[in-house]
Amino acid sequence: MSNTLLEVHGLNTYYGASHVLRNLDFRVERGQAVGLMGRNGMGKSTLLKSIMGLVKPRSGSIAFQGLPIYGQTPYSIANQGMAYVPEGRGIFGNLSVHENLVMAARAGVRGQQDWTYQRVLDTFPRLGERLSHGGQQLSGGEQQMLSIGRALMTNPDVLLLDEATEGLAPLIALEIWRICALVAQSGISTVIVDKNWQHVTQITQHNVILVKGEAVFQGSSQQLLSQPDIMNQHLGV
């Protein structure tokens, strides 16, 4: 079995006439946490949406679990072991916390059931205190916890996290980072999109910086942190 879980090659994605992803190569190894960084509008969210089948690229290839998924529906891709936490969180506001979680519960593609309902509640104690609350009654941080917890209930092989801490209060953001680290340590391959490179690089083994849809840096957290000129130029630190 190849160690590469997700591989994108030569991907070109457009929004109308706007060329967003430009001949992009991207890969995630099994059990690896990858940071996807860059300023706003550089193509990070578009890459995740292209992988999930929510946006259709014009050319290139996407393989997951060694099989092509280019052009497949989001439902089919999710069923193959991929989970996606979108920037807008995407929870069901008219369902309770309990209902949001149990509706997603299933074994993984190899029959694994590592992330049970109880494990999710143990990981997110705040959700356990709000099981009967509707999704729309939760704070932004609680909604993010619910969105991540619901994704974990599918027992995925890879988790895509888009803007994991965007707009959250600092203390709540720290809790989300703690959870991201736990997920990465559990063996689930993880792709984290976030502007906070300090926290991202504490979790990830590999990092990619996008500029106008092209990868201008790919390397380990240690390699990135040893090149402050690259961070200053492309991450605005």
C-alpha positions in Angstrom: 0.0 0.0 0.0 1.3 3.4 -1.0 2.0 5.8 1.9 0.4 8.6 -0.2 -3.3 9.0 0.9 -4.3 12.1 -1.2 -2.5 13.3 -4.3 -3.4 16.3 -6.5 -1.5 16.8 -9.7 -1.5 19.7 -12.2 -4.8 21.1 -10.9 -6.4 24.1 -12.6 -9.5 25.5 -11.1 -11.4 28.6 -12.3 -14.2 30.8 -11.1 -15.6 32.1 -14.4 -12.6 33.7 -16.2 -10.6 33.9 -13.0 -7.8 31.3 -12.9 -7.6 30.4 -9.2 -5.5 27.2 -8.9 -2.6 27.1 -11.4 -1.2 23.7 -12.3 -1.0 22.9 -8.6 0.6 19.8 -7.1 -0.4 18.8 -3.5 -0.1 15.6 -1.5 -0.9 14.2 2.0 0.7 11.1 3.4 -1.0 8.6 5.6 -1.2 9.9 9.2 0.3 13.3 8.2 -0.8 16.7 9.3 -0.4 19.3 6.6 -0.7 23.1 7.0 -2.1 25.0 4.0 -1.2 28.6 4.4 -1.3 31.9 2.5 -3.0 35.3 2.5 -6.7 35.7 1.7 -7.7 34.9 -1.9 -4.7 32.7 -2.7 -6.7 29.5 -3.4 -6.6 27.6 -0.1 -10.4 27.1 0.3 -10.7 26.5 -3.5 -8.2 23.7 -3.2 -10.2 22.0 -0.5 -13.5 22.5 -2.4 -11.9 21.1 -5.5 -10.7 18.0 -3.6 -14.2 17.5 -2.1 -15.9 17.9 -5.5 -17.7 21.1 -4.5 -15.9 23.0 -7.2 -15.1 21.3 -10.5 -11.5 21.9 -11.8 -11.0 22.3 -15.5 -7.9 20.0 -15.6 -5.6 17.9 -13.5 -6.0 14.8 -11.4 -7.0 14.0 -7.9 -6.4 10.6 -6.3 -7.6 9.4 -2.9 -6.8 6.1 -1.4 -5.0 5.3 -4.7 -8.1 5.8 -6.8 -9.1 8.7 -9.0 -11.9 10.9 -7.5 -11.7 13.8 -10.0 -15.3 14.7 -11.1 -17.0 12.6 -8.4 -19.8 13.9 -6.3 -19.0 15.2 -2.7 -21.2 12.4 -1.4 -19.2 9.8 -3.1 -15.9 11.3 -2.0 -17.1 11.5 1.6 -18.1 7.9 1.5 -14.5 6.9 0.6 -13.2 8.3 3.9 -12.8 12.1 3.5 -14.4 14.6 5.9 -14.6 18.3 5.4 -15.2 21.1 7.9 -16.1 24.1 5.8 -15.3 27.7 6.6 -18.9 28.4 7.3 -19.1 25.3 9.6 -22.2 24.0 7.8 -24.0 22.6 10.9 -27.8 22.1 10.8 -29.2 24.9 12.9 -32.6 23.4 13.3 -31.2 20.1 14.7 -29.9 19.7 18.2 -26.3 19.0 19.0 -27.1 15.4 19.7 -28.9 15.1 16.3 -26.1 16.8 14.4 -23.7 14.2 15.8 -25.7 11.0 15.5 -26.9 11.7 11.9 -23.2 11.5 10.8 -22.3 8.4 12.8 -20.8 5.6 10.8 -17.9 3.2 10.6 -14.9 4.2 8.5 -14.1 2.6 5.1 -12.1 -0.2 6.8 -14.8 -0.7 9.5 -12.9 1.4 12.1 -15.1 2.9 14.8 -12.4 4.8 16.8 -14.5 8.0 17.0 -17.6 7.0 18.9 -20.3 9.3 20.2 -18.8 9.1 23.7 -15.3 9.8 22.5 -16.5 12.9 20.7 -18.3 14.1 23.8 -15.2 13.4 25.9 -13.1 15.4 23.5 -15.6 18.3 23.4 -17.0 18.5 26.9 -18.8 21.7 26.1 -20.9 19.9 23.5 -21.9 17.4 26.2 -23.4 20.2 28.2 -25.5 21.4 25.3 -26.8 18.2 23.7 -30.4 19.5 23.5 -29.5 22.9 22.2 -30.2 23.7 18.6 -27.3 24.4 16.3 -28.4 28.0 15.9 -28.2 28.5 19.7 -24.5 27.7 19.9 -21.7 30.3 20.0 -19.3 30.4 17.0 -16.7 28.4 18.9 -19.3 25.8 19.9 -20.5 25.5 16.3 -16.9 24.9 15.2 -16.5 22.2 17.8 -19.8 20.6 16.6 -18.7 20.8 13.0 -15.4 19.0 13.8 -17.1 16.5 16.1 -19.7 15.7 13.4 -16.9 15.1 10.9 -15.1 12.8 13.3 -18.2 10.7 13.7 -17.7 9.5 10.2 -14.4 8.0 11.2 -12.5 9.5 8.3 -9.1 8.7 6.9 -8.5 12.4 6.2 -10.0 15.6 7.7 -10.0 18.9 5.8 -10.3 21.9 8.2 -11.0 25.2 6.5 -10.2 28.3 8.6 -10.2 26.3 11.8 -10.2 29.4 14.2 -11.5 32.2 12.0 -13.3 34.8 14.0 -13.1 33.0 17.3 -12.1 34.5 20.7 -8.5 33.7 21.7 -9.4 31.3 24.5 -11.9 29.4 22.3 -9.3 29.3 19.5 -6.8 27.7 21.9 -9.3 25.0 22.6 -9.8 24.4 18.9 -6.0 24.1 18.5 -5.9 21.6 21.3 -8.5 19.5 19.5 -6.7 19.8 16.2 -3.6 18.4 17.8 -5.5 15.5 19.4 -7.1 14.7 16.0 -3.7 14.8 14.3 -2.1 12.6 17.0 -5.0 10.0 16.6 -3.6 9.0 13.2 -6.2 10.8 11.0 -4.5 12.6 8.2 -5.3 16.3 8.6 -5.2 19.4 6.3 -5.4 22.6 8.3 -6.1 25.9 6.7 -5.5 28.8 9.1 -3.7 32.2 9.1 -2.1 31.5 12.5 1.2 29.9 11.4 2.5 29.7 14.9 -0.2 27.2 16.0 -0.4 25.5 12.6 3.3 24.6 12.6 3.1 23.2 16.1 0.7 20.6 14.8 1.8 19.9 11.3 4.7 17.9 9.9 4.4 19.4 6.4 3.4 22.8 5.1 2.4 24.4 1.8 2.1 28.2 1.1 -0.1 29.2 -1.8 0.4 32.5 -3.7 -2.1 33.2 -6.5 -2.9 29.5 -6.8 0.6 28.3 -6.9 2.7 26.5 -4.2 5.7 28.8 -3.4 6.8 26.7 -0.5 6.5 23.0 0.4 8.4 21.6 3.4 8.5 20.7 7.0 7.6 23.0 9.9 11.2 23.2 10.8 12.2 24.2 7.3 9.5 26.9 7.2 10.4 28.3 10.6 14.0 28.5 9.6 13.2 30.8 6.7 11.6 33.9 8.2 12.0 35.7 4.9 9.5 33.4 3.3 7.0 33.9 6.1 7.5 37.7 6.0 7.0 37.8 2.3 4.0 35.4 2.0 2.3 35.2 5.4 2.6 38.8 6.5 4.3 38.2 9.8 
